[in-house]
């Protein structure tokens, strides 16, 4: 039941394109990219459910779904997510919903007896606030978390540990991947709770549309950040499903950094905003640097493919066609 050994008789994931794959969270930024990637590779038996069709926080519903569908593979990209404001305002919602989702899915995947492999997706926020840079996998649980999202982080850490426990006790082939900051089609461009990159795209677009003279950005622009296109993450997920069956979680990042200033200038150029970019240095910069050490997956043979500018052009095009057009 999911145990992988050197004598495993099963075909590899990529050689089993008719095997039933359940992608949990297929409407989100990550899940939608994984679904697109599986379809483009020729997987013919991908199963998805909307939240209205299957509430993953309801244990009996999840168990019934797995018993009826009997998937062979599971990619767990479903989660309750939000920005700093949402995490700070609704900490109980974030810890409870995420614990329920991952506990129900991992346990039902084991119990139904059909699942050969499961991949759980976490977040770089699992690492301590003052982790060494670049952040290696073994930094997990080595120090205090960032207080603004510790409820979400604790739930994700529990998910990693649950996968490890099920592997140790039951021989269940459950693995975990931890992506860096992601962007791409289906991103969240909400005015209050979007992350830095979609927020910049929206602000520069609105300034361009209104012929504003300037855009003001918080801080000095000096912090360094790492970004990975969500299509690269989808590629990494499928790579790990095919190549990896280890106990430890695996970092997935681009391995390259950009200052917030460089990022803002790049977004300004991609959007075509002609006004001034002004920095409000009276506002906080946040963490000076946050880079993942992705040497483990790169040594296995995976590399990211989407350059930042190319990814920004595509993301901005998606924003205009799907978010702006929808408002008209």
N, C-alpha and C positions, 0 to 999 in steps of 0.2 A: 504493500500500500504506500506507494510513493518513495520507497527506499531506493536510493541510487548507489550501486556498487560497481566495481570494475566489471562484474559479470552480468550487469543489468541487461536483460534481453530486449528491453523496449527500444523502439526507434527514438532518435533524438527529436527534440521539439520541432526543429525546422524540417525534419523528414516526415513529420506526422501532421501534414496540413489538413487532413480530414478529421483529426481528433477534435473533440468539442472543447472550445475555449470560452470560459466565462470571464468577461471583462466587467468588473464591478466599478461603476462610476464613469460610464462611457460618454456622458454628456459634458464632463469637465474638461479643463485644459489638457490634463495628462491622459485621461481615459479616452478622449476623442482622438488624440494623436496615436495612441496604441491601437485603437480600433482601425483607423485609417491604414496604419502600417501593416497590420495583420491581413487586411483585405488586399492591399497592394502586393503582398507576398504570396497570395493565393490560398490563404486559409479559408476553407469553405464551410466551417461549422462553428461560427462565432456566435455566442449567446449573450444578449444584453437585456437589461430590464431598467425601465425608468424608476424613479423614486415612487411614483404613483402605483406602479405595477408591483414593486417589491421594496418594502421598507426594511433596510438592512439592520435597523436597530431592534427589530422584532424577531426574537430568537425562533419562535415556532414557524414564522413565515419563511425564514432563511433555511431552516431544516427541511421544510416541505419542498422548497424550491430545489435544493440539492438532491433530495430523494427522488424527485420527479425527473430532473434534467440529467443527473449523473455526469457532470462535466469531467473531462480528463485533465484539464489545466485550468488554473485560476490566476488572474492578475487582479490584485486588490488595489485599485486606484481610487476607490470611494473614500471620502473623508468629509468631515465638517471643517471648512477652512474659512479664514477671514484675516483681516489686517490687525494691527496693534489695537485699534479702538474696539473692534468686535471682541478680540481675545480678552481685553481688559474689562469690558462691560458684561460679558456673558461667560465667565470662566467655567461655571458648572455645566453649561450646555456643551462647551468644547470638550471637556474631559469625559463627560458621560457619553455623548454621542459617538465619539471616536473609539472609546473602550468597547461600547456595545457593538459597533460595526465590525471591528477587527476580531473581537472574541467570537461573535456569531459566525462570521464567514470562515475563519480558520478552523473552528471546532466542527462546523457542519461539513467542511471539506474533508476532514479526517473521517468523520463518522459515516459519510455516505459510501465510502469504500472505493470510489471510482477515480479519485483525484491522484494523479501521479506527481504533480508538481504545483506549488503555489508560490507566487511572488508577491511580497508585501512592500508597498511603497511608503517611505517615511519622508523626512524633511531634514534639511541641514540645521534646523533649530533644535534638534536633539542634542547638539553639542554644547558644552559649557560656554558661558559668555566670554571667558578669557582663555579659550583653547589655544594651543600653539598654532601658528600659521606656517604653511598650509595645514589644515586640520586632518590628521590621520584617523582611521577608523577606531584605533585604540584610545582616542580621547573620550569616548563615550563613558559617562559616569565618573569622570575625573575631576569634576568641579561643579559649582553652582550654575544653574541655567539662567538665561536672559529672563528677568521677571515678567516682562510684558507678554510673553507667550508660553510660560512654563506649563500651563494646563494642557495645551495642545502637545507640547514637547513630551511631557510625562506619558501621555496616552500613546504617542508614537514609540517611545522607548519601551513601553509595555508590549507593543506589537512586535518589536524586534525580539524581545525576550520570550514572548509567547511562541514565536516561530522556532526559536532555539530550543525551548523546552519540549515542543512537540517533536522536533527532530531527535532530541536526546532520548525521550521517553518512549515515543511511538515509531521512530524511524521514518517520520513523515518528511518528505523532501520540500520543506518550506524555507525559502530564502528571502532576504530583505535587501532593498536598494535605497540609497539616500541621495536624492538629487540636490543640486545647488539651486540658485535662483533661476526660475524658468520663465520663458516668455514665448509668445507665438499666437496662432489663430485660436480663438475661443478664450482668450485671456479675459480677465475682469478689468473693465475700464471705468468702474464706478467712481464718482467724484470723491467719496469719503473713504472707501476701504480698498482701493486698488494699491498694488505695489508700485515701486518707484518707476519702472520702465513704462508700463501702460499709463501711469499717471502723467508722465512727461509727454507721451504721445498725445494724450487727450488735451493737455494744457496747450501744447504748441499748435495743435490743430484748431482749437477754439480761438487762440490768439490770431492765427492766420485768417480764420473765417471772419473775425470781427475787426481786422486791420489794426490790432493793438500795436502800440509802439514798443512794448517790452514784455518779457516774461520774467517774473521773479521766482528764483528757486532758492529753497532753504539751504543754509550752510555755506561752506567755502568751496565745495566741489572737490575737496581733496580725498575723501574716503575712497578706498578701492573696493570694487565689487566684481564678482564673477557671474556671468550669465550663460545659460545653456538653452538653445532652441529646443522646444518641446519635441520636435521631430527627432532630434538627436537622442533625447531621453527615451523615446519610443523604440528607437533602434537599439539602445543599450539594454532596455528591458528584454527585448527578444533575444539579444546576444546572451544575456545572463540566463534566460530560460533554457537556452540551448547549451551553454558552456559551464555553468556554475552550480555546484551543489554543496557549498560550504556552510559552516556554522556562523561565521562572522558576516555582518552586513557589509555592503559594498558601496563606497562613494561613487557618485556619477556627476562629474563636472566637466567644464570645458578646459580647465587647466590654465586659462588666461584671464587676466584682470584688466579692468578699465576704471579710470577715476570717474566719479559722478560728473565732473566737469566735462571730460571727454565724451561721456555718454550723452549728456545734455546737448553738446555741440553736434554730435552725430544725429540725434533725433531732430534737432532744429533743421539740419541739412536735409534729412530724409523727408520731413514734413513740408519743407519749403517755406518756413517762416523767415521773413526778411527783417524783422525788428531786432531789438537788442535783447541780450541775455544778461540779466542782473542777478548777482548773488547776494543774499541777505545773510551776512556772516554773524548777525546777532542771534540767529536760530541754530539749534544744535546740529552737529554733523552725524551723530550716531557712531557706531563702531568704526574705527579707522580702517580695518581690513577684515575681510571674511572670505577666505579662499579654501576650498576643499582640496585635500590631497587625493587625487584620482589615479595615482600610479598603479594601484592594485588592478583595476579593470583595464587600464591601458597596457599593462604587462601581459594581460590575458589575450590582447590583440584587438581591443576596441578603441576607436578614435572618433571624436566628434567631427562632423563634416560641414556644418552650416556656419559660415563666417558671420560675425555680428552684424555688419552693415547689410548684408544680403537678407539676413533674418529680420532685421528692422524694416526693410522695404516691404517684405512680404506681410509682416504683421500690421504695418500701417495700411496697406492695401485692404487687408481683411477688415480692419477697423472701419475704414471709410465705407466699404461695401456692405457690412453687416450691422454696424452700430449706428453710424450716421444715417445711412439710407433708411434704416428701420424707424428713425424718428420723423422722417418726412411724410 
